[in-house]
Amino acid sequence: MATDVKQIGETVKNESAFVEKLREEMGRVIVGQKYMIDRLLIGLLSNGHVLLEGVPGLAKTTAVSTLARALELSFHRLQFTPDLLPADLIGTLIYNPKSGDFTTRKGPVFANIILADEINRAPAKVQSALLEAMQERQVTIGDTSYRLDEPFLVLATQNPIEQEGTYPLPEAQVDRFMLKLKVDYPSRQEERQIMDRMALTKTTIEVHPVITPDDILRVRAVVDEIYIDDKVKEYIVDIVFATRTPGDFNLPDLDGLIEYGASPRATIYLTLAAKAHAFIQGRGYVTPQDVKSVGLDVLRHRVIVSYEAEAEDMTSEDIVGKIFDSVEVP
């Protein structure tokens, strides 16, 4: 086993060399936001979709488009608006009066990276149009299903719900996002760098491709091979179960504050994200710290708080933080 872990570690060390190059390439356009860039990379490596939440102007859209250019992937940006229709996303059947036949016109969802910009600006039926594509990696138009090209990644941005003109995402769709990121304001020093670099009437910065789509699929296979000990697996299961029955984990004060705990999908995504985090750190094995590093991003949108929690001004992030502080680390 030790030999296998060592071999995996050597493979990871070689294959993860592109990570730093990718950070440097994206750093030519994006100032700071290392946390966001790393989490986008984790989503890409673990085949999971990412939801980015933050006020407008924090380079969420720019980061996603820059990532697509650096990875040599096809990219479509979808601006979600209240009048958008599901057919505007997935495509539709067009009737040809001369032949009497219907022809398929595919929508913009047929690309490697989809940027669903301001996804919570559109009503639920449009948001739900992405469900099949996100979960099944296919789209059904009429009575025919079409496979989407791999890799396929939905990166969605949303403004905070309390802002005017937004719709809360359905729970079923939120759960399909592997990670939900909270993007914050840059530091004062970073803000000054942004001003020096971007306060121009023309700010086109060339981005060079770092890896190809085939490379990404190969690297994903390496991520799958990263070693995770049984004790770490038990730790992940304990974390997820603590969101459902906190009293069993010496957290009786959380009873009544959680309306719904995390689903089994959280267990899967927490494992995959921890492996991807270990990969970008250049390690061939997962540590409990990897789980802690990605845990909040995996769980913050899966723990639904009760009215009692809202009355006490407790958020899902507060609850997840207490769980990580209390569950025994192997």
C-alpha positions as CSV (number, residue, x, y, z in Angstrom):
1,M,0.0,0.0,0.0
2,A,2.8,2.4,0.9
3,T,4.4,1.7,-2.5
4,D,1.1,2.4,-4.3
5,V,0.7,5.7,-2.4
6,K,4.2,6.7,-3.3
7,Q,3.6,5.9,-7.0
8,I,0.4,7.9,-7.0
9,G,2.3,10.7,-5.3
10,E,4.9,10.7,-8.1
11,T,2.2,10.7,-10.8
12,V,0.3,13.6,-9.1
13,K,3.5,15.6,-8.8
14,N,4.1,15.3,-12.5
15,E,0.6,15.8,-13.7
16,S,-0.1,18.8,-11.4
17,A,2.7,20.8,-12.8
18,F,0.2,22.7,-15.0
19,V,-1.7,24.1,-11.9
20,E,0.9,26.8,-11.2
21,K,1.1,27.7,-14.9
22,L,-2.7,28.0,-15.0
23,R,-2.7,30.3,-11.9
24,E,-0.1,32.5,-13.5
25,E,-1.9,32.7,-16.8
26,M,-5.2,33.6,-15.1
27,G,-3.3,36.0,-12.8
28,R,-2.5,38.1,-15.9
29,V,-6.2,39.0,-16.1
30,I,-7.5,38.4,-12.5
31,V,-6.0,40.3,-9.6
32,G,-6.1,38.2,-6.4
33,Q,-9.1,35.9,-6.0
34,K,-6.8,32.9,-5.5
35,Y,-9.5,31.1,-3.5
36,M,-12.0,31.5,-6.4
37,I,-9.5,30.3,-9.0
38,D,-8.5,27.2,-7.0
39,R,-12.2,26.3,-6.4
40,L,-13.0,26.6,-10.1
41,L,-10.1,24.3,-10.8
42,I,-11.4,21.8,-8.1
43,G,-14.7,21.8,-9.9
44,L,-13.1,21.2,-13.2
45,L,-10.9,18.3,-11.9
46,S,-13.7,16.6,-10.0
47,N,-16.3,17.0,-12.8
48,G,-18.6,19.2,-10.6
49,H,-20.5,22.4,-11.3
50,V,-19.7,25.6,-9.4
51,L,-22.0,28.4,-8.2
52,L,-20.4,31.7,-7.5
53,E,-22.2,34.3,-5.3
54,G,-21.2,37.9,-4.9
55,V,-22.1,41.4,-5.7
56,P,-21.6,42.6,-9.3
57,G,-18.1,43.7,-10.4
58,L,-16.0,41.1,-8.6
59,A,-14.6,39.5,-11.8
60,K,-16.7,36.4,-11.5
61,T,-17.6,36.4,-15.2
62,T,-14.1,37.5,-16.2
63,A,-12.6,34.6,-14.2
64,V,-14.8,32.0,-15.9
65,S,-14.1,33.3,-19.4
66,T,-10.4,33.5,-18.7
67,L,-10.4,29.9,-17.4
68,A,-12.0,28.7,-20.7
69,R,-9.4,30.4,-22.8
70,A,-6.5,29.0,-20.7
71,L,-7.9,25.5,-21.1
72,E,-8.6,25.6,-24.8
73,L,-12.3,24.7,-24.2
74,S,-15.3,25.9,-26.1
75,F,-17.2,28.5,-24.1
76,H,-20.7,30.0,-24.1
77,R,-21.9,32.8,-21.9
78,L,-25.7,32.8,-21.1
79,Q,-27.1,36.0,-19.7
80,F,-30.1,35.0,-17.6
81,T,-33.0,37.4,-17.8
82,P,-36.6,37.3,-16.6
83,D,-37.9,36.8,-20.2
84,L,-35.5,33.9,-21.1
85,L,-37.1,30.7,-22.3
86,P,-35.9,27.1,-21.8
87,A,-35.5,26.7,-25.6
88,D,-33.1,29.7,-25.5
89,L,-30.7,27.4,-23.5
90,I,-31.1,23.9,-24.9
91,G,-32.3,24.5,-28.4
92,T,-35.6,23.6,-30.2
93,L,-37.1,22.0,-33.2
94,I,-37.6,24.2,-36.3
95,Y,-40.4,23.4,-38.7
96,N,-39.5,23.5,-42.4
97,P,-42.7,24.2,-44.4
98,K,-41.1,23.1,-47.7
99,S,-40.2,19.6,-46.6
100,G,-42.7,19.3,-43.8
101,D,-39.9,18.1,-41.4
102,F,-38.6,19.4,-38.2
103,T,-34.9,20.1,-37.9
104,T,-33.0,20.4,-34.6
105,R,-31.3,23.7,-33.7
106,K,-29.0,23.1,-30.7
107,G,-28.8,25.8,-28.1
108,P,-25.7,27.4,-26.5
109,V,-25.6,24.7,-23.8
110,F,-23.6,22.6,-26.3
111,A,-20.2,23.7,-25.2
112,N,-17.5,22.6,-22.8
113,I,-17.9,25.5,-20.3
114,I,-21.2,27.2,-19.8
115,L,-21.3,30.5,-17.9
116,A,-24.8,31.0,-16.6
117,D,-24.4,34.6,-15.7
118,E,-26.7,36.0,-13.0
119,I,-28.6,32.7,-13.0
120,N,-31.0,33.9,-10.3
121,R,-32.3,36.7,-12.6
122,A,-34.4,34.1,-14.5
123,P,-37.6,32.3,-13.3
124,A,-37.5,28.7,-12.0
125,K,-38.6,27.0,-15.3
126,V,-35.5,28.4,-17.1
127,Q,-33.2,27.5,-14.2
128,S,-34.6,24.0,-14.3
129,A,-33.8,23.6,-18.0
130,L,-30.2,23.1,-17.0
131,L,-31.0,20.2,-14.6
132,E,-30.7,17.4,-17.2
133,A,-27.6,18.9,-18.7
134,M,-25.9,19.3,-15.3
135,Q,-26.9,15.9,-14.0
136,E,-27.1,13.6,-17.0
137,R,-24.6,15.4,-19.3
138,Q,-27.2,15.2,-22.0
139,V,-30.0,17.4,-23.5
140,T,-33.4,16.2,-24.8
141,I,-34.9,18.2,-27.7
142,G,-38.2,16.7,-28.9
143,D,-37.9,13.0,-28.6
144,T,-34.1,12.8,-29.1
145,S,-31.4,13.0,-26.5
146,Y,-28.0,14.5,-27.4
147,R,-24.8,13.8,-25.4
148,L,-22.8,16.8,-24.3
149,D,-19.1,17.0,-25.1
150,E,-16.6,16.2,-22.2
151,P,-15.4,17.9,-20.2
152,F,-18.7,19.7,-19.5
153,L,-18.9,22.3,-16.7
154,V,-21.6,24.7,-15.7
155,L,-20.2,27.7,-13.8
156,A,-23.0,29.9,-12.6
157,T,-22.9,33.4,-11.0
158,Q,-25.6,34.9,-8.9
159,N,-26.1,38.1,-7.0
160,P,-27.2,37.9,-3.3
161,I,-30.8,36.9,-3.0
162,E,-31.7,40.1,-1.1
163,Q,-30.8,42.2,-4.1
164,E,-33.8,43.4,-6.1
165,G,-35.0,41.4,-9.1
166,T,-33.6,38.0,-8.2
167,Y,-35.3,34.6,-7.8
168,P,-34.1,32.0,-5.3
169,L,-32.8,28.9,-7.0
170,P,-34.8,25.7,-6.5
171,E,-33.3,23.3,-4.0
172,A,-33.1,20.5,-6.5
173,Q,-30.9,22.7,-8.8
174,V,-28.8,24.1,-5.9
175,D,-27.9,20.6,-4.8
176,R,-26.5,19.8,-8.3
177,F,-23.8,22.3,-7.8
178,M,-20.7,20.7,-6.3
179,L,-19.5,23.9,-4.8
180,K,-21.0,27.2,-3.8
181,L,-18.5,30.0,-3.4
182,K,-18.9,33.3,-1.7
183,V,-16.8,35.8,-3.6
184,D,-15.7,38.8,-1.5
185,Y,-14.2,42.2,-2.2
186,P,-10.5,42.5,-3.0
187,S,-8.1,43.9,-0.5
188,R,-7.0,47.5,-0.7
189,Q,-3.7,46.5,-2.3
190,E,-5.4,44.3,-4.9
191,E,-7.9,47.1,-5.6
192,R,-5.0,49.4,-6.4
193,Q,-3.5,46.8,-8.8
194,I,-6.9,46.4,-10.5
195,M,-7.1,50.2,-11.0
196,D,-3.5,50.3,-12.5
197,R,-4.2,47.4,-14.8
198,M,-7.8,47.8,-15.9
199,A,-8.6,51.6,-15.7
200,L,-8.0,51.9,-19.5
201,T,-10.4,52.3,-22.4
202,K,-8.9,49.2,-24.0
203,T,-7.9,46.3,-21.7
204,T,-7.6,43.2,-23.9
205,I,-5.1,40.8,-22.3
206,E,-4.1,37.8,-24.3
207,V,-4.4,34.4,-22.5
208,H,-2.3,31.5,-23.7
209,P,-3.7,27.9,-23.5
210,V,-2.1,25.8,-20.7
211,I,-3.6,22.4,-21.2
212,T,-6.0,20.7,-23.7
213,P,-9.4,19.0,-23.2
214,D,-7.8,15.6,-23.6
215,D,-5.3,16.5,-20.8
216,I,-8.1,17.4,-18.5
217,L,-9.8,14.0,-19.0
218,R,-6.4,12.3,-18.3
219,V,-5.9,14.4,-15.2
220,R,-9.3,13.5,-13.9
221,A,-8.4,9.8,-14.1
222,V,-5.3,10.6,-11.9
223,V,-7.5,12.5,-9.4
224,D,-9.7,9.3,-9.1
225,E,-6.6,7.3,-8.1
226,I,-5.6,9.6,-5.2
227,Y,-5.5,7.6,-2.0
228,I,-8.1,8.3,0.7
229,D,-7.8,6.3,4.0
230,D,-10.7,4.6,5.6
231,K,-10.5,6.9,8.6
232,V,-10.8,9.9,6.4
233,K,-13.8,8.3,4.7
234,E,-15.4,7.8,8.1
235,Y,-14.7,11.4,8.9
236,I,-16.5,12.6,5.8
237,V,-19.5,10.4,6.6
238,D,-19.5,11.7,10.2
239,I,-19.5,15.3,8.9
240,V,-22.5,14.7,6.6
241,F,-24.4,12.7,9.3
242,A,-23.8,15.5,11.8
243,T,-25.9,17.8,9.5
244,R,-28.8,15.4,9.8
245,T,-28.6,14.2,13.4
246,P,-26.4,16.7,15.3
247,G,-27.4,15.3,18.7
248,D,-25.5,12.1,17.9
249,F,-22.3,14.1,17.6
250,N,-22.5,16.1,20.9
251,L,-24.2,19.0,19.2
252,P,-27.6,19.1,20.9
253,D,-27.7,22.9,20.6
254,L,-28.1,22.4,16.8
255,D,-31.2,20.3,17.2
256,G,-34.1,22.3,15.8
257,L,-31.8,24.7,13.9
258,I,-31.5,22.4,10.8
259,E,-34.6,21.8,8.7
260,Y,-32.8,19.5,6.2
261,G,-29.3,18.1,6.4
262,A,-27.0,17.3,3.5
263,S,-27.9,14.6,1.0
264,P,-25.8,11.6,0.0
265,R,-24.6,13.7,-2.9
266,A,-22.8,15.8,-0.4
267,T,-20.8,12.8,0.7
268,I,-19.8,12.0,-2.8
269,Y,-18.9,15.6,-3.7
270,L,-17.0,16.1,-0.4
271,T,-14.8,13.1,-1.3
272,L,-14.2,14.2,-4.9
273,A,-13.5,17.8,-3.9
274,A,-11.0,16.7,-1.2
275,K,-9.2,14.5,-3.7
276,A,-9.0,17.4,-6.2
277,H,-7.8,19.7,-3.4
278,A,-5.0,17.2,-2.6
279,F,-4.1,17.1,-6.3
280,I,-3.6,20.9,-6.7
281,Q,-1.5,20.7,-3.5
282,G,0.7,18.1,-5.3
283,R,-0.2,15.2,-3.0
284,G,-1.3,11.7,-3.8
285,Y,-3.3,11.2,-0.6
286,V,-6.2,13.0,1.2
287,T,-5.8,14.5,4.6
288,P,-8.5,15.7,7.0
289,Q,-7.3,19.3,6.2
290,D,-8.3,18.8,2.6
291,V,-11.8,17.9,3.8
292,K,-11.9,20.9,6.0
293,S,-10.6,23.2,3.2
294,V,-13.5,22.3,0.8
295,G,-16.1,21.4,3.4
296,L,-17.8,24.8,3.7
297,D,-18.0,25.2,-0.1
298,V,-19.6,21.8,-0.4
299,L,-22.1,22.1,2.5
300,R,-23.1,25.7,2.8
301,H,-25.9,25.3,0.2
302,R,-27.0,21.8,1.3
303,V,-27.8,22.6,4.9
304,I,-31.2,24.2,5.1
305,V,-31.8,26.1,8.3
306,S,-35.1,26.2,10.2
307,Y,-37.2,29.3,11.1
308,E,-35.8,29.0,14.6
309,A,-32.2,29.4,13.2
310,E,-33.2,32.4,11.2
311,A,-34.8,33.9,14.3
312,E,-31.5,33.4,16.1
313,D,-29.6,34.9,13.1
314,M,-27.8,31.6,12.5
315,T,-26.8,30.8,8.9
316,S,-25.9,27.5,7.3
317,E,-22.3,28.6,7.3
318,D,-22.4,29.1,11.1
319,I,-23.9,25.6,11.6
320,V,-21.3,23.9,9.2
321,G,-18.5,25.7,11.1
322,K,-19.8,24.3,14.4
323,I,-20.0,20.8,13.0
324,F,-16.4,20.9,11.7
325,D,-15.2,22.3,15.1
326,S,-17.0,19.5,17.0
327,V,-16.7,16.3,14.9
328,E,-13.6,14.4,16.0
329,V,-10.7,14.6,13.4
330,P,-8.9,11.3,12.7
